[in-house]
Amino acid sequence: MLWDLQNPPGLLAGRARYYGPRTPLLAERLHQAGARGVPAPACPHCGRAVRLSHSLKRLRVCGTCYNRSAAEPCKRC
């Protein structure tokens, strides 16, 4: 995470979704605490500002988008 913080503009410019799992969480907490200029991390697929708890093609994404990407048609139907 230290490397993520040292790479400008990264975390503080709304690019937390490109980093490890703890970086978006830090950005989210900073935003909630009222840090000026730190946008809430948003899912790159749906745009919602929710916890980015999964990784999909090297991007942090929300659980909903991750589940949608892994969905497969029913093999019985």
N, C-alpha and C positions, 0 to 999 in steps of 0.2 A: 504494500500500500504506500510505502514511502516513495517508491518510484513513481506511482501514480500522482502523488502530490507534487513531485518535482518537475513533472512534464507540463509546462504551461502550454496553452491555457487550460486544457483538460477539465479537471474536476470543477473548477470555478466558472467555466464557460458553458456548462450544460452538456458536456461530453462524457459524463460519468458512465454512460451505458457501454463505452468502449473498454472499460477497465475491469478489474477483478470484482468479485462479489461484495467486498466490504466498501469499496469506493462509492458506489451508488447509495449505500446505506448512510455513509458519512455525509454525502451531499444532501440526502433527504433530511437528516437530523439538523444539519446546519441551516437548511431552508426553514424547517419548522421552528428553529430557535430564533429566526428573524435576521439571519445574516444577509446583509444587503448584497445584491449582485450574484447570489448563488441560487440559480433556478432549481426547482424540484426536478429530479431526473424523470424523464418520460420514456415510455416504451417506444422504441423506434418503429414498431409495427402498427400499433393502434393509437399512439400519441397520448395515452392516459398517463397521468402522474401517479403511479402506484409503485409498490415495491418491485424491483427488477430482480426476481429471485431465481431466474433460470438463464441458461446460456444457450443461444441458438446462432450458429454460424459466427461465432466469436463476438456476438453482441449480447448484452444483458437485456432480457425481455421479461415481460410479466408472465405469470403462470397461465393466464388465459391464452395468450398468443403461443406459448410453448405447447400447451395441450392441443391447440388447433393444428399446429404444424406436425404433431405426432399422430394425429387421428388417421385411421385407416377405415375403409369401407368394411362392413360386416361380411365375413366370408360365408355365412350361411344363407344370406339373402340372394 
